[in-house]
Amino acid sequence: MLLKKVLLTIGTILIGTSVLADCTRSPDRVSILIGSEHVNASKEFTELNPGVFLSWDCNNIMLTAGIYENSLGDPSPSALVSYEIYEYQDFSLSAFAGISYFPETDGLDLEYSSHYVPLVGLQTNYKNIFMQFIPGVENQFDMLITAGLRFELN
């Protein structure tokens, strides 16, 4: 069963990245997700969330696709579109929206039954460090903060 989940996840990522690759011939950046913090969580979540994401810079829009271990401990493919709001020297602020696939959603008390979880938030970047701020899920946590490292490929 786990093998089936992993193969489905890898297939989703390959399809997603091939669609996004039309923006440029190769990704501009790789980001490594390290972990998260569920602020004021009402239950235990997995806070170590290793993952890898590839990003394509399309003028003012950044397209990102990748896979990570979600807060319930399952592999989750994810795709995001972000727009840079502010940049000054080594610091930038972007707004993003996207979707992440959760194979199991029993650990989340969502108001809908889909395995696709919407993601909307802000991302700050300072040199090679990024942090994301995502509004929480009602009655579970107030905010999700993720952090990791990013590296230019070009």
N, CA and C atoms as a LAMMPS dump frame, in Angstrom:
ITEM: TIMESTEP
0
ITEM: NUMBER OF ATOMS
462
ITEM: BOX BOUNDS ff ff ff
-5.0000000000000000e+02 5.0000000000000000e+02
-5.0000000000000000e+02 5.0000000000000000e+02
-5.0000000000000000e+02 5.0000000000000000e+02
ITEM: ATOMS id mol type element x y z
1 1 1 N 0.822 -1.196 0
2 1 2 C 0 0 0
3 1 3 C 0.871 1.267 0
4 2 1 N 1.957 1.235 0.8
5 2 2 C 2.855 2.381 0.842
6 2 3 C 3.525 2.591 -0.516
7 3 1 N 3.913 1.491 -1.165
8 3 2 C 4.531 1.599 -2.485
9 3 3 C 3.588 2.256 -3.477
10 4 1 N 2.309 1.909 -3.413
11 4 2 C 1.321 2.508 -4.305
12 4 3 C 1.222 4.017 -4.064
13 5 1 N 1.238 4.438 -2.791
14 5 2 C 1.181 5.872 -2.465
15 5 3 C 2.405 6.602 -3.004
16 6 1 N 3.565 5.984 -2.812
17 6 2 C 4.804 6.617 -3.275
18 6 3 C 4.809 6.739 -4.794
19 7 1 N 4.414 5.677 -5.508
20 7 2 C 4.377 5.729 -6.972
21 7 3 C 3.369 6.755 -7.473
22 8 1 N 2.208 6.84 -6.833
23 8 2 C 1.203 7.841 -7.203
24 8 3 C 1.761 9.243 -6.994
25 9 1 N 2.445 9.456 -5.903
26 9 2 C 3.031 10.76 -5.597
27 9 3 C 4.093 11.136 -6.623
28 10 1 N 4.983 10.205 -6.932
29 10 2 C 6.036 10.477 -7.915
30 10 3 C 5.428 10.775 -9.284
31 11 1 N 4.407 10.021 -9.677
32 11 2 C 3.73 10.263 -10.948
33 11 3 C 3.109 11.643 -11.008
34 12 1 N 2.484 12.061 -9.915
35 12 2 C 1.873 13.386 -9.852
36 12 3 C 2.925 14.476 -10.012
37 13 1 N 4.048 14.32 -9.341
38 13 2 C 5.128 15.303 -9.445
39 13 3 C 5.674 15.368 -10.871
40 14 1 N 5.896 14.218 -11.494
41 14 2 C 6.435 14.21 -12.856
42 14 3 C 5.491 14.875 -13.838
43 15 1 N 4.204 14.619 -13.711
44 15 2 C 3.223 15.266 -14.584
45 15 3 C 3.213 16.762 -14.34
46 16 1 N 3.192 17.164 -13.061
47 16 2 C 3.165 18.585 -12.716
48 16 3 C 4.394 19.322 -13.193
49 17 1 N 5.565 18.742 -13.007
50 17 2 C 6.779 19.439 -13.418
51 17 3 C 6.916 19.499 -14.931
52 18 1 N 6.404 18.517 -15.659
53 18 2 C 6.493 18.588 -17.115
54 18 3 C 5.594 19.696 -17.66
55 19 1 N 4.45 19.924 -17.037
56 19 2 C 3.573 21.028 -17.441
57 19 3 C 4.237 22.363 -17.131
58 20 1 N 4.836 22.479 -15.95
59 20 2 C 5.465 23.726 -15.543
60 20 3 C 6.737 24.011 -16.329
61 21 1 N 7.374 22.984 -16.849
62 21 2 C 8.643 23.167 -17.539
63 21 3 C 8.502 23.978 -18.817
64 22 1 N 7.282 24.191 -19.303
65 22 2 C 7.087 25.022 -20.486
66 22 3 C 7.519 26.46 -20.241
67 23 1 N 7.555 26.877 -18.991
68 23 2 C 7.928 28.247 -18.661
69 23 3 C 9.379 28.501 -19.043
70 24 1 N 10.26 27.619 -18.688
71 24 2 C 11.663 27.662 -19.096
72 24 3 C 12.122 26.222 -19.295
73 25 1 N 13.295 26.065 -19.834
74 25 2 C 13.763 24.701 -20.122
75 25 3 C 14.224 23.95 -18.878
76 26 1 N 14.697 24.632 -17.868
77 26 2 C 15.137 23.953 -16.654
78 26 3 C 14.746 24.799 -15.444
79 27 1 N 14.607 24.162 -14.276
80 27 2 C 14.232 24.933 -13.085
81 27 3 C 15.317 25.941 -12.723
82 28 1 N 14.879 27.035 -12.111
83 28 2 C 15.789 28.098 -11.692
84 28 3 C 16.278 27.926 -10.263
85 29 1 N 15.524 27.15 -9.468
86 29 2 C 15.828 27.062 -8.045
87 29 3 C 15.391 25.711 -7.502
88 30 1 N 16.115 25.233 -6.496
89 30 2 C 15.687 24.08 -5.721
90 30 3 C 15.558 24.546 -4.268
91 31 1 N 14.466 24.139 -3.634
92 31 2 C 14.236 24.478 -2.23
93 31 3 C 14.114 23.189 -1.436
94 32 1 N 14.716 23.192 -0.261
95 32 2 C 14.685 22.046 0.629
96 32 3 C 13.88 22.434 1.863
97 33 1 N 12.712 21.832 2.021
98 33 2 C 11.888 22.067 3.204
99 33 3 C 12.474 21.255 4.352
100 34 1 N 12.614 21.884 5.498
101 34 2 C 13.173 21.195 6.664
102 34 3 C 12.08 20.867 7.676
103 35 1 N 11.293 21.859 8.048
104 35 2 C 10.294 21.583 9.075
105 35 3 C 9.238 22.648 9.185
106 36 1 N 8.391 22.471 10.195
107 36 2 C 7.271 23.379 10.392
108 36 3 C 6.981 23.543 11.874
109 37 1 N 6.166 24.526 12.163
110 37 2 C 5.66 24.749 13.516
111 37 3 C 4.181 25.07 13.396
112 38 1 N 3.359 24.267 14.059
113 38 2 C 1.919 24.51 14.111
114 38 3 C 1.654 25.339 15.363
115 39 1 N 1.438 26.633 15.179
116 39 2 C 1.29 27.555 16.302
117 39 3 C -0.033 27.299 17.02
118 40 1 N 0.04 27.129 18.342
119 40 2 C -1.13 26.873 19.203
120 40 3 C -1.931 25.655 18.736
121 41 1 N -1.227 24.571 18.408
122 41 2 C -1.888 23.356 17.927
123 41 3 C -2.665 22.677 19.059
124 42 1 N -3.824 22.143 18.71
125 42 2 C -4.659 21.44 19.687
126 42 3 C -4.318 19.951 19.738
127 43 1 N -3.414 19.487 18.852
128 43 2 C -2.982 18.089 18.825
129 43 3 C -1.556 18.033 18.308
130 44 1 N -0.961 16.854 18.339
131 44 2 C 0.405 16.657 17.852
132 44 3 C 0.431 16.542 16.329
133 45 1 N 1.339 17.267 15.716
134 45 2 C 1.587 17.164 14.279
135 45 3 C 3.057 16.84 14.066
136 46 1 N 3.381 16.239 12.939
137 46 2 C 4.778 15.993 12.567
138 46 3 C 5.392 17.335 12.196
139 47 1 N 6.433 17.737 12.918
140 47 2 C 7.056 19.04 12.682
141 47 3 C 8.332 18.935 11.842
142 48 1 N 8.863 17.734 11.68
143 48 2 C 9.995 17.523 10.788
144 48 3 C 9.414 17.091 9.449
145 49 1 N 9.499 17.97 8.447
146 49 2 C 8.824 17.761 7.165
147 49 3 C 9.791 17.866 5.997
148 50 1 N 10.698 16.91 5.841
149 50 2 C 11.647 17.029 4.737
150 50 3 C 10.941 17.013 3.383
151 51 1 N 11.459 17.825 2.483
152 51 2 C 10.878 17.881 1.145
153 51 3 C 11.797 18.582 0.176
154 52 1 N 11.499 18.394 -1.105
155 52 2 C 12.285 19.055 -2.149
156 52 3 C 11.322 19.643 -3.181
157 53 1 N 11.624 20.874 -3.611
158 53 2 C 10.776 21.607 -4.555
159 53 3 C 11.64 22.226 -5.64
160 54 1 N 11.141 22.215 -6.869
161 54 2 C 11.787 22.884 -7.989
162 54 3 C 10.932 24.079 -8.388
163 55 1 N 11.586 25.193 -8.727
164 55 2 C 10.864 26.415 -9.091
165 55 3 C 11.332 26.955 -10.431
166 56 1 N 10.373 27.486 -11.173
167 56 2 C 10.628 28.124 -12.463
168 56 3 C 10.244 29.59 -12.347
169 57 1 N 11.179 30.48 -12.663
170 57 2 C 10.947 31.916 -12.605
171 57 3 C 10.372 32.374 -13.936
172 58 1 N 9.134 32.844 -13.906
173 58 2 C 8.442 33.295 -15.119
174 58 3 C 8.119 34.775 -14.973
175 59 1 N 9.134 35.604 -15.099
176 59 2 C 8.998 37.051 -14.923
177 59 3 C 8.558 37.354 -13.503
178 60 1 N 7.367 37.846 -13.28
179 60 2 C 6.906 38.195 -11.93
180 60 3 C 6.262 37.033 -11.187
181 61 1 N 6.105 35.908 -11.847
182 61 2 C 5.44 34.744 -11.267
183 61 3 C 6.453 33.618 -11.099
184 62 1 N 6.388 32.927 -9.964
185 62 2 C 7.237 31.766 -9.719
186 62 3 C 6.338 30.538 -9.639
187 63 1 N 6.632 29.519 -10.449
188 63 2 C 5.896 28.26 -10.414
189 63 3 C 6.752 27.232 -9.682
190 64 1 N 6.152 26.52 -8.739
191 64 2 C 6.892 25.582 -7.898
192 64 3 C 6.146 24.266 -7.791
193 65 1 N 6.881 23.162 -7.862
194 65 2 C 6.303 21.832 -7.674
195 65 3 C 7.289 20.987 -6.879
196 66 1 N 6.763 20.136 -6.016
197 66 2 C 7.649 19.289 -5.238
198 66 3 C 6.896 18.288 -4.392
199 67 1 N 7.625 17.651 -3.503
200 67 2 C 7.057 16.649 -2.616
201 67 3 C 7.69 16.805 -1.233
202 68 1 N 6.909 16.55 -0.201
203 68 2 C 7.393 16.683 1.167
204 68 3 C 6.622 15.721 2.07
205 69 1 N 7.134 15.528 3.268
206 69 2 C 6.409 14.75 4.263
207 69 3 C 5.471 15.711 4.981
208 70 1 N 4.162 15.47 4.863
209 70 2 C 3.204 16.413 5.444
210 70 3 C 3.121 16.269 6.96
211 71 1 N 2.32 17.086 7.578
212 71 2 C 2.21 17.144 9.03
213 71 3 C 1.554 15.918 9.646
214 72 1 N 1.035 15.035 8.804
215 72 2 C 0.449 13.78 9.285
216 72 3 C 1.402 12.612 9.047
217 73 1 N 2.578 12.888 8.456
218 73 2 C 3.592 11.868 8.234
219 73 3 C 3.524 11.166 6.892
220 74 1 N 2.698 11.652 5.972
221 74 2 C 2.551 11.046 4.645
222 74 3 C 3.263 11.88 3.585
223 75 1 N 3.697 11.261 2.467
224 75 2 C 4.259 12.049 1.368
225 75 3 C 3.149 12.826 0.659
226 76 1 N 3.426 14.09 0.367
227 76 2 C 2.432 14.942 -0.296
228 76 3 C 3.058 15.708 -1.446
229 77 1 N 2.562 15.504 -2.665
230 77 2 C 2.978 16.375 -3.764
231 77 3 C 2.278 17.722 -3.616
232 78 1 N 2.921 18.755 -4.104
233 78 2 C 2.385 20.09 -3.936
234 78 3 C 2.776 20.947 -5.133
235 79 1 N 1.92 21.887 -5.487
236 79 2 C 2.208 22.846 -6.555
237 79 3 C 1.766 24.227 -6.099
238 80 1 N 2.605 25.232 -6.361
239 80 2 C 2.338 26.596 -5.916
240 80 3 C 2.617 27.597 -7.029
241 81 1 N 1.918 28.696 -6.969
242 81 2 C 2.192 29.868 -7.801
243 81 3 C 2.429 31.014 -6.833
244 82 1 N 3.526 31.727 -7.008
245 82 2 C 3.801 32.842 -6.106
246 82 3 C 4.086 34.115 -6.892
247 83 1 N 3.851 35.229 -6.215
248 83 2 C 4.047 36.545 -6.815
249 83 3 C 4.838 37.393 -5.827
250 84 1 N 5.963 37.915 -6.282
251 84 2 C 6.805 38.722 -5.4
252 84 3 C 6.165 40.086 -5.151
253 85 1 N 6.005 40.425 -3.885
254 85 2 C 5.396 41.692 -3.474
255 85 3 C 6.457 42.749 -3.201
256 86 1 N 7.558 42.323 -2.595
257 86 2 C 8.575 43.276 -2.158
258 86 3 C 9.943 42.618 -2.232
259 87 1 N 10.96 43.398 -2.654
260 87 2 C 12.328 42.903 -2.671
261 87 3 C 13.274 44.037 -2.324
262 88 1 N 14.207 43.759 -1.424
263 88 2 C 15.236 44.728 -1.081
264 88 3 C 16.502 43.966 -0.728
265 89 1 N 17.532 44.149 -1.492
266 89 2 C 18.818 43.476 -1.324
267 89 3 C 18.617 41.964 -1.19
268 90 1 N 18.938 41.372 -0.047
269 90 2 C 18.857 39.918 0.133
270 90 3 C 17.515 39.443 0.682
271 91 1 N 16.561 40.343 0.85
272 91 2 C 15.264 40.004 1.439
273 91 3 C 14.156 40.155 0.394
274 92 1 N 13.186 39.236 0.426
275 92 2 C 12.002 39.392 -0.429
276 92 3 C 10.782 38.82 0.286
277 93 1 N 9.622 39.292 -0.137
278 93 2 C 8.329 38.856 0.396
279 93 3 C 7.432 38.515 -0.787
280 94 1 N 6.83 37.333 -0.739
281 94 2 C 5.947 36.877 -1.825
282 94 3 C 4.641 36.359 -1.248
283 95 1 N 3.59 36.484 -2.046
284 95 2 C 2.307 35.846 -1.732
285 95 3 C 2.221 34.593 -2.597
286 96 1 N 1.629 33.52 -2.052
287 96 2 C 1.514 32.296 -2.84
288 96 3 C 0.156 31.642 -2.639
289 97 1 N -0.205 30.842 -3.623
290 97 2 C -1.416 30.019 -3.562
291 97 3 C -1.107 28.719 -4.273
292 98 1 N -1.701 27.66 -3.803
293 98 2 C -1.461 26.375 -4.427
294 98 3 C -2.305 25.282 -3.815
295 99 1 N -1.855 24.06 -4.036
296 99 2 C -2.607 22.909 -3.569
297 99 3 C -1.625 21.804 -3.203
298 100 1 N -2.004 21.03 -2.214
299 100 2 C -1.199 19.9 -1.781
300 100 3 C -2.106 18.687 -1.646
301 101 1 N -1.621 17.533 -2.06
302 101 2 C -2.4 16.304 -1.965
303 101 3 C -2.038 15.574 -0.679
304 102 1 N -3.035 15.305 0.151
305 102 2 C -2.859 14.554 1.39
306 102 3 C -3.489 13.181 1.203
307 103 1 N -2.678 12.093 1.169
308 103 2 C -3.246 10.752 1.004
309 103 3 C -4.247 10.403 2.111
310 104 1 N -3.961 10.847 3.323
311 104 2 C -4.857 10.628 4.461
312 104 3 C -5.212 11.983 5.046
313 105 1 N -6.493 12.238 5.24
314 105 2 C -6.914 13.504 5.848
315 105 3 C -7.615 13.282 7.178
316 106 1 N -7.586 12.05 7.697
317 106 2 C -8.268 11.764 8.958
318 106 3 C -7.73 12.598 10.116
319 107 1 N -6.453 12.972 10.072
320 107 2 C -5.859 13.76 11.138
321 107 3 C -6.196 15.236 11.056
322 108 1 N -6.87 15.644 9.99
323 108 2 C -7.286 17.041 9.836
324 108 3 C -8.804 17.108 9.871
325 109 1 N -9.323 17.99 10.66
326 109 2 C -10.768 18.163 10.753
327 109 3 C -11.179 19.245 9.754
328 110 1 N -11.21 18.866 8.474
329 110 2 C -11.555 19.815 7.42
330 110 3 C -13.061 19.879 7.243
331 111 1 N -13.53 20.99 6.719
332 111 2 C -14.969 21.16 6.48
333 111 3 C -15.387 20.524 5.158
334 112 1 N -14.465 19.845 4.492
335 112 2 C -14.757 19.174 3.233
336 112 3 C -14.02 17.834 3.252
337 113 1 N -14.347 16.965 2.319
338 113 2 C -13.792 15.609 2.358
339 113 3 C -12.717 15.348 1.304
340 114 1 N -12.246 16.352 0.643
341 114 2 C -11.251 16.182 -0.411
342 114 3 C -9.875 15.879 0.171
343 115 1 N -9.056 15.186 -0.602
344 115 2 C -7.667 14.95 -0.227
345 115 3 C -6.769 16.087 -0.702
346 116 1 N -7.324 17.04 -1.447
347 116 2 C -6.576 18.193 -1.931
348 116 3 C -6.775 19.348 -0.964
349 117 1 N -5.677 19.811 -0.384
350 117 2 C -5.726 20.859 0.626
351 117 3 C -5.2 22.154 0.003
352 118 1 N -6.002 23.22 0.016
353 118 2 C -5.537 24.494 -0.543
354 118 3 C -4.474 25.127 0.359
355 119 1 N -3.521 25.778 -0.267
356 119 2 C -2.455 26.473 0.45
357 119 3 C -2.436 27.925 0.004
358 120 1 N -2.513 28.838 0.943
359 120 2 C -2.443 30.27 0.655
360 120 3 C -1.635 30.898 1.775
361 121 1 N -0.695 31.76 1.434
362 121 2 C 0.088 32.375 2.489
363 121 3 C 1.12 33.352 1.968
364 122 1 N 2.063 33.67 2.847
365 122 2 C 3.156 34.579 2.537
366 122 3 C 4.473 33.841 2.733
367 123 1 N 5.46 34.201 1.907
368 123 2 C 6.793 33.617 2.057
369 123 3 C 7.808 34.733 2.149
370 124 1 N 8.704 34.618 3.122
371 124 2 C 9.833 35.529 3.219
372 124 3 C 11.093 34.767 2.838
373 125 1 N 11.998 35.474 2.194
374 125 2 C 13.274 34.895 1.801
375 125 3 C 14.374 35.837 2.262
376 126 1 N 15.371 35.264 2.922
377 126 2 C 16.557 36.038 3.272
378 126 3 C 17.764 35.2 2.888
379 127 1 N 18.494 35.678 1.898
380 127 2 C 19.609 34.932 1.324
381 127 3 C 19.121 33.535 0.958
382 128 1 N 19.638 32.483 1.566
383 128 2 C 19.247 31.114 1.195
384 128 3 C 18.196 30.526 2.132
385 129 1 N 17.631 31.309 2.995
386 129 2 C 16.641 30.815 3.966
387 129 3 C 15.251 31.294 3.564
388 130 1 N 14.26 30.386 3.632
389 130 2 C 12.881 30.801 3.397
390 130 3 C 12.002 30.389 4.573
391 131 1 N 10.951 31.157 4.774
392 131 2 C 9.918 30.833 5.755
393 131 3 C 8.567 31.124 5.124
394 132 1 N 7.614 30.234 5.36
395 132 2 C 6.255 30.431 4.87
396 132 3 C 5.309 30.574 6.05
397 133 1 N 4.299 31.402 5.877
398 133 2 C 3.292 31.643 6.91
399 133 3 C 1.927 31.353 6.296
400 134 1 N 1.273 30.306 6.803
401 134 2 C 0.005 29.831 6.251
402 134 3 C -1.047 29.895 7.347
403 135 1 N -2.215 30.512 7.09
404 135 2 C -3.271 30.55 8.111
405 135 3 C -3.646 29.138 8.564
406 136 1 N -4.021 29.03 9.826
407 136 2 C -4.329 27.735 10.414
408 136 3 C -5.675 27.168 10.01
409 137 1 N -5.909 25.966 10.497
410 137 2 C -7.179 25.276 10.309
411 137 3 C -7.962 25.441 11.601
412 138 1 N -9.191 25.933 11.494
413 138 2 C -10.014 26.245 12.665
414 138 3 C -10.04 25.081 13.66
415 139 1 N -9.877 25.401 14.922
416 139 2 C -9.889 24.45 16.038
417 139 3 C -8.72 23.471 16.03
418 140 1 N -7.706 23.663 15.166
419 140 2 C -6.558 22.757 15.159
420 140 3 C -5.231 23.474 15.4
421 141 1 N -5.022 24.605 14.731
422 141 2 C -3.839 25.425 14.96
423 141 3 C -4.1 26.8 14.358
424 142 1 N -3.411 27.803 14.928
425 142 2 C -3.638 29.182 14.49
426 142 3 C -2.892 29.538 13.208
427 143 1 N -1.684 29.022 13.085
428 143 2 C -0.862 29.334 11.919
429 143 3 C 0.15 28.214 11.72
430 144 1 N 0.485 27.97 10.465
431 144 2 C 1.543 27.027 10.123
432 144 3 C 2.732 27.827 9.609
433 145 1 N 3.889 27.614 10.221
434 145 2 C 5.121 28.26 9.78
435 145 3 C 6.059 27.16 9.304
436 146 1 N 6.528 27.271 8.068
437 146 2 C 7.486 26.301 7.538
438 146 3 C 8.806 27.015 7.26
439 147 1 N 9.888 26.239 7.213
440 147 2 C 11.203 26.836 6.971
441 147 3 C 12.09 25.864 6.226
442 148 1 N 13.033 26.438 5.48
443 148 2 C 13.98 25.606 4.749
444 148 3 C 15.042 26.44 4.066
445 149 1 N 15.73 25.79 3.162
446 149 2 C 16.824 26.418 2.419
447 149 3 C 16.509 26.393 0.936
448 150 1 N 17.005 27.389 0.214
449 150 2 C 16.792 27.446 -1.237
450 150 3 C 18.1 27.798 -1.923
451 151 1 N 18.271 27.237 -3.125
452 151 2 C 19.51 27.401 -3.86
453 151 3 C 19.218 27.676 -5.319
454 152 1 N 19.875 28.693 -5.866
455 152 2 C 19.747 29.016 -7.292
456 152 3 C 20.442 27.935 -8.114
457 153 1 N 19.866 27.566 -9.239
458 153 2 C 20.445 26.551 -10.101
459 153 3 C 21.139 27.136 -11.326
460 154 1 N 20.847 28.377 -11.658
461 154 2 C 21.442 29.001 -12.856
462 154 3 C 22.589 29.911 -12.483
